[in-house]
Amino acid sequence: MTADGSSVRVGVLSLHNSKETKAILNAIADLGHEPSWLREENTAVQLQDGDVRLEPDVDIVVNRLLLSNTEQPSEALGLAKIYDSVLPVLNDPSSVMTAIHKFSAATTLADDGLPVPDALLALSNDRLNDGRSDFGEEAVYKTAIGTHGGGTWKVGPDELVNPRVGDRQAFLQELIERDEGEHRDLRVYVVGDRIVGAMNRYAPENDWRTNVALGGAVEDATDELPREAANIARDAASTIGLDCAGVDLIEGHDGWYVLEVNPTAGFKGLFKATGRSAAPYIAQLAIEQAGGTADEATVENLTASLDDSVPACKPRPKDTPSGEPIVIGYTEEVILSGTSGSETVIAKSDTGATRTSIDTRLAAEIGAGPIKSIAKVKSGSSKSSRSRPVVDVVVGVGGNRHTVTASIEDRGHMDYPVLLGRDILKHYQVNVQKRVDAEEETEEEEE
């Protein structure tokens, strides 16, 4: 309650559905305050006679916009900036912009004396490749804006890289590993000046990236968190200007380094590892910054569960139901991006294929790779299987981008250099009568 006994109206700005958004909204309600889910169905801002009127009317906003996987993050940033001009905002848009651009975050941290890996961003292809030798036998090559481990590769000394991957800027970074046989890092979740949990993250088999979204394993590290790592995590969130952040650290032979500072870090892995949800702490921080109070004992009790049920405050659409799947055709224009470039090609949709596959020549042209493993793939109605290398590749479909582990095969005798499998098609509805090319498919193209 506030000083006059009224509840605080907390808006959570989130245009997507996620466990985290729902959990924060439910925690606000459980703490006796009034949550509002700011979504497309109910959000409006009106200027009239010099006055700003918000719909719905709230006292503070928790910014949970996902910007790193959107086509035009500036649009969403502008929306958050509107709220930031008239209300207190947790994770203000300027700080979020710094955080989601990984190189911008690294320079900000380095300027404040925090340890970050060596890195090189160059707008020139020649300059970027000329600097490759500074990073040893293996280097990290990543897009400046990316999420869930997408747009991140290891590159060897002879692999050429490009300043851009698709429409994203990319850069080289020093690879830091204390134990080369076990790829792991440390995620520390910071809310305000409090560390609410920490976990070790381990890369899945045949991968080196530790993201939970990619299948990485997690382990509670809260009680064993080194003081040095805890202090660096707090300082990193504060330096970037974030109220809530997942700070990713890695330990080298000479100490800890900050890899990334994530403004919308997920809770799923943290809750799995620690049994603690960050949502009540975020709700508490928003309530208190707006002048309200939250019972500390109730906050602690709420952390023991991750309540991701649909909040009562979720707005209902008036006309059409939300969540309608995007329809794509039997053939569709896609953008394939690798470490050395991008190509726009026509792809065929195949709901019978588990994995997306791309032509060998195309994979070489865009720099798909390096090879992660060898997969056994069944061919058509045959009971036998063939071995194919698999690599990470970024596929752009209808304005969305997907990082998938695609198989490489010789598709030179086929009509389409890319086959979209269920790893991508699960996000869409396929209309087999819709196709971007006019020609009929030949018999030998069937797979």
Secondary structure as UniProt FT lines:
FT   TURN            3..4
FT   STRAND          9..13
FT   HELIX           19..30
FT   TURN            31..32
FT   STRAND          34..38
FT   TURN            40..42
FT   STRAND          44..48
FT   TURN            49..50
FT   STRAND          51..55
FT   STRAND          60..63
FT   TURN            68..69
FT   HELIX           73..86
FT   STRAND          89..90
FT   HELIX           93..100
FT   HELIX           102..111
FT   TURN            112..113
FT   STRAND          119..120
FT   HELIX           125..130
FT   HELIX           132..135
FT   STRAND          139..143
FT   TURN            148..151
FT   STRAND          152..155
FT   TURN            157..158
FT   STRAND          164..165
FT   TURN            166..167
FT   STRAND          168..174
FT   TURN            180..181
FT   STRAND          184..191
FT   TURN            192..193
FT   STRAND          194..202
FT   TURN            205..206
FT   HELIX           212..214
FT   STRAND          217..220
FT   TURN            223..224
FT   HELIX           227..240
FT   STRAND          244..252
FT   TURN            253..254
FT   STRAND          255..262
FT   TURN            263..264
FT   HELIX           268..274
FT   HELIX           279..289
FT   TURN            290..291
FT   HELIX           296..302
FT   TURN            303..304
FT   TURN            312..313
FT   STRAND          326..337
FT   STRAND          342..349
FT   TURN            351..352
FT   STRAND          357..359
FT   HELIX           360..366
FT   STRAND          371..378
FT   TURN            380..381
FT   STRAND          385..397
FT   TURN            398..399
FT   STRAND          400..409
FT   TURN            412..413
FT   STRAND          418..420
FT   HELIX           422..425
FT   TURN            426..427
FT   STRAND          428..435
FT   HELIX           443..445
//
